[in-house]
Amino acid sequence: MWTLPGLPVRAVPHWSGRRAPGRGEAAAVPIDRRGVDDDDQRTLLAVRVGGEIIGEMAAVDGEPRSATVVTCGDVSARRIELGELGRISKLHPDIDAEIKRTFSSRLRWANRQRIDLGAYDSRTRIGRIIVWLAEMHGVTTSEGVDLGLPLRQGELASMAGVALPTAEKALTNLDQQGLIARGYRRLVVRDLEGLRRVSQMTDHTPY
């Protein structure tokens, strides 16, 4: 969490299953799920965790937000008003640099996702998403690498750009190969290197 002495950055304690700040506000939050509605359909675009910033695009360009953030549990956050973000960036070059790195990494993610849609079949895309989640957010346990995120199969499907029945078939196949293990809103990668191989990943975290 950022320390911003002398600046009016307000604490927003304990979001839980609620939407994040509105237009023109940015926040650093421990965990959330980002989705966007289109014809009453919700798509999971990405996962954010502790120390990350959300709402940064609307805060920078003043345009309406392109996504809605919903927390997975209790969250404490700092809310930064639109006018304050510019001052913070000028007073704290390290924060300005981190915001720019955030823009760059998220653009790379979006580019990689577009490439994956045309380059790989559905099972491979599901596998690549699971590897990314495991490497970015996973927790090592005696069973393997637990994603540590209460994601539904439909949410994994939307991140990979596949239909739910297709995702279910792919997950069953990966489970039968001993690469993953599934529970209720829980997924453990039992063989991370094996999953990387079948997902055609030659380097770590390609996004």
N, C-alpha and C positions, 0 to 999 in steps of 0.2 A: 504494500500500500504506500502511496506517495506521502511524503511529509511536505507540507506547503505552508511554512510559517508566514503569518501576516496576510494571508489571502482568504477571502470569504468562501471557503469550500465547505459545504454543509454535509454533515453525516446523514446518511439515510439508512437507519438500522432495520434489519430483519425484514427484507422482502421475503415472501414465501408464496410461490405460485402466482406472483403478481407480475404485471407488466413493468418494464423499466422506464426511466425518465422519458419525457416527451421530446418534441422537436426542439432542436437547439440546445440540448443538454448532453453532457457526456458523463460517464460514470465508470469507476473501477470496481469490479465485483468479483467475489470468490467463484461463483459458478452460475451458469445460466444456459438456457437453450434458446437458440434464435430460429424463428420460423416466420414465414410470410404467407398470408392468405391470398389465394387466387381462386375465384369462383367457389368460395367456401371450402377450399382444400388447403390444408396446412402442410407446408414443406419445411423440414428441418434443414437449415442451411449450414449450420456450424455449431460447435460447442465452445463455450468460453469458460475459463477457470480463474482461480485466484490471481489477483494482480493485473488482470487484463482490462482494457478499456472498451466500452461499448458506446454506441451512439456517436462515434467520432466523425462519421461522414456528414451527418446532419449538422453537427456542431461546427464543422469547417465551412461547408458550402451553403448552409441555411435552407437547404431543400427538405421536403418532407422525408421522413424516415422510410427506408426501403424494407425494413423488417421490424418484427416485434420480438422483444426479449421476454421469456418466461423463465423464472427461476425454478430449479429442481427442489429447493428447500430453503431454509432460513438463510438470508444473505445480509451482510452489512456492506454498505457502499458509501462512496463520497460522490456527491453530485456537483458538477461544475457547470455553471451557467455559460451561455454562449459568449458573452462579453468577457468573462473571466478567463476563458481558455486561451485567448490571444495573449493576454497579459502574463499568464502562467508560462506560455511557450517562450516569451521574450525574457522573463526573469529566470527561467530554468532551462538552459540549453539542453541539459541531459533529458528532460522530459520531452522537449520538442523533438530531439533525435529519436526517442523511443516511439513517439507518435508516428513519425515518418517510417520507422522500421515496421510498425504495425500495419500501416497502409501497404507497404511493400510485400510483407509476408502474406497478407490476405489477398492481394492481387495475384501473387504466385499461386495460392491455393485455388482461386477461381480459374486461372489459366490451366492449371493441372487437371482440374475437374473437367473442363471442356475437352482437353486432349484425351483424357481417359474415356469419355463418352464415345469417341470415335475409334479409339485404338484397342479397346479390350471388351471381352464378353462380360455378361452380367456377373458370373461367379468371380471373375478376376477383380472386377470393380468392388464388389462386396468385400473381398479379401483385402484389397488395398485400403479401403476405409477402416477396416478393423485393425490392420497393422498401424495405420496412422494414429488411431485413437489409443491403441496400446502403447505406442512409443511416446505420445504426447501426454497422456493422462493416466496410463496404466499403473497399477500397484502390484509388485511382485508378491506372490503368495506361495504356499506349498503346492497349490494346484497348477500354478502357472502365472500368467499376467492377467489380473482382473482389470477390466476396463474402468471399474470404479464409477461408472455412469449408469443410471437407471434408464437405459434406452429401450424402447420397444422395437420389435422387428420392423414395423412400418417406418420408424424414424431412420433406422439403418438403410432401409430401402430408398427413402427419399434422398438421403445424403449421397447414395450411389447412383441415383437416377434410374432406378428399376422399379417394376411393379412389385407389390407385396408378395403375390404367389411366387414370383421369380426369386425374390430374396429368400423366402422360406425354403425353396428348393436348394438354393445355393448354400444356405446355412446348414441345412440337413446334410448336404454332401460334405461340407467341411467338418462337421461333427463326426460323421461316419469315418472320415479319414484320421480322426484323432487329433485334428489341428485345433479345434475349439471345443468348449463344453458350455452348454446353455442351461440357464435356470430362469426363474421368473424375473424379467427385467434385469438379468445379469448375464454377462458373457465373460468367459475366461479363455484366454489364448493358451492352449496347452503346449504348443510347439511353435514359437514365434518365428524361428528361422525357417521351419518347414512351410509356414503360412506365407512368409516372404517369397519363398521359391515358387509356390503355386500361383502367387499373385504377380509374378514376373517383376519383382522389385530387386534391383541390383545394388541400390544404395539406401541408406536409412532415411526415413521420413522425406519422401520425394516432393512434398508439398511446401 
